[in-house]
Amino acid sequence: MFWNTNELHGLPHNPFKSCVAPRPIGWISSVSADGHINLAPYSFFNAVGSEPPMVMFSSTGVAPRPTKDTVSNIEATGEFVCNMVTWELRDQMNATSAPAPAETNEFELAGLEMEPSKLVKPPRVKAAPIQMECTYVKTIDLPCDTPGGRNVMIIGQVIGIRINDAFLIDGKIDMEKIQPLARMGYQDYSSVEKIFTLNRPK
Ligand SMILES: Cc1cc2nc3c(=O)[nH]c(=O)nc-3n(C[C@H](O)[C@H](O)[C@H](O)COP(=O)(O)O)c2cc1C
């Protein structure tokens, strides 16, 4: 099939998110200006630079809440943490995606333990094997088809990375042990279970 995205795709579900898959999930903790702690998953998420290390995520909000809490908090306070989601943490991650009021602490909602971060105010997900402490770089406003909605990309600089030593084997992160979770489109996910090495051509 070919689908002109200005027109109807003719399928029972929009296939776009499955066309860019698997996508890593940024499980983003933040704090509002008045101190409310927030945690939510974002799968329009990736690393976008390494010197300095930078990450992005994007939020698609619709009226009456076009700006999601994570975005409001980061724009107001300038800090966030990206926690890695694993197969083990799939249900807690899903629970934190509930459309809860800004005052709700999703760590508590999902029964997750918080740990203080070293360089930023938002707490970390203690059970996440890797946590990246970030400072806000910029918001890029994106086109938005939905009237009253807001599509934004947030870019942050990673200023500190904590890796659980239990997942460091011979100085390398053991991804088979971590089993990071990824989004596949629709309601589907994948977890990393098989890894192979490919050397670049000289
Ligand atoms: C696996 C997963 C990935 C998600 N990815 C995104 C995303 O990339 N962008 C987005 O706007 N919402 C995404 N959501 C929905 C948000 O997590 C949800 O709207 C959440 O309530 C936002 O919380 P907040 O208002 O506290 O930031 C995702 C949900 C799940 C379960």
The ligand as a Gaussian input file, in Angstrom:
#p B3LYP/6-31G(d) Opt

LIG

0 1
 C        4.612000       3.470000      26.491000
 C        3.989000       4.840000      26.411000
 C        4.576000       5.805000      25.620000
 C        4.025000       7.093000      25.534000
 N        4.622000       8.012000      24.732000
 C        4.109000       9.252000      24.633000
 C        4.745000      10.227000      23.805000
 O        5.774000       9.978000      23.177000
 N        4.182000      11.466000      23.746000
 C        3.055000      11.782000      24.442000
 O        2.594000      12.915000      24.361000
 N        2.445000      10.874000      25.237000
 C        2.954000       9.632000      25.368000
 N        2.356000       8.710000      26.180000
 C        1.202000       9.113000      26.995000
 C        1.657000       9.844000      28.275000
 O        2.458000       8.991000      29.080000
 C        0.411000      10.266000      29.060000
 O       -0.300000      11.245000      28.330000
 C        0.717000      10.794000      30.451000
 O       -0.481000      10.964000      31.176000
 C        1.453000      12.121000      30.427000
 O        1.701000      12.467000      31.759000
 P        2.064000      13.923000      32.253000
 O        0.902000      14.849000      31.929000
 O        2.239000      13.705000      33.733000
 O        3.329000      14.342000      31.562000
 C        2.857000       7.406000      26.274000
 C        2.252000       6.416000      27.064000
 C        2.803000       5.141000      27.128000
 C        2.158000       4.082000      27.984000

